[in-house]
Amino acid sequence: MKLDGYTMGSLAGGTGTECAHTVGAVKKDEFFKAMEVDNEDELLLLVDAYKEVAEWSKLHLVMTDFQTDSFVWFETDWDDK
């Protein structure tokens, strides 16, 4: 499973941060337990009902706890002010 995200703000002074987090097969069952679901279908139903930022933030946090691969890119502000 993979979560791709883009958030406003950047530690490098830019306008956004891009990230990707993958939970591989070796951590899948632990991830499902932490999300309180039994399988991919239940997870998709859960995520499909998300309406609040807090719900997406929890998913992102749990994904990072069980990730087997990740990528993060911070936009940079190159303006010479």
Backbone hydrogen bonds, N-H to C=O, Kabsch-Sander energy under -0.5 kcal/mol:
donor,donor_aa,acceptor,acceptor_aa,energy
3,L,21,H,-2.8
4,D,2,K,-0.5
5,G,19,C,-3.1
7,T,17,T,-2.6
9,G,15,T,-2.7
10,S,14,G,-0.6
13,G,10,S,-1.5
14,G,75,E,-1.5
17,T,7,T,-2.4
18,E,73,W,-2.7
19,C,5,G,-2.6
20,A,71,F,-2.4
21,H,3,L,-2.5
22,T,69,D,-2.8
23,V,1,M,-2.7
24,G,22,T,-0.7
27,K,24,G,-1.5
28,K,24,G,-0.9
31,F,27,K,-2.4
32,F,28,K,-2.7
33,K,29,D,-2.1
34,A,30,E,-2.2
35,M,31,F,-2.0
36,E,32,F,-0.6
36,E,33,K,-0.9
37,V,32,F,-2.4
43,L,39,N,-1.9
44,L,40,E,-2.6
45,L,41,D,-2.1
46,L,42,E,-2.2
47,V,43,L,-2.9
48,D,44,L,-2.3
49,A,45,L,-0.8
49,A,46,L,-0.9
50,Y,47,V,-1.6
55,E,52,E,-0.6
56,W,52,E,-1.4
57,S,53,V,-2.7
58,K,54,A,-2.1
59,L,55,E,-2.1
60,H,56,W,-2.5
61,L,57,S,-2.5
62,V,58,K,-2.8
63,M,59,L,-2.7
64,T,60,H,-2.3
65,D,61,L,-1.7
66,F,62,V,-1.4
67,Q,63,M,-0.7
68,T,22,T,-3.6
69,D,22,T,-1.3
71,F,20,A,-2.1
73,W,18,E,-3.0
75,E,16,G,-2.5
75,E,73,W,-0.5
77,D,12,A,-1.2
78,W,76,T,-0.8
81,K,79,D,-1.2
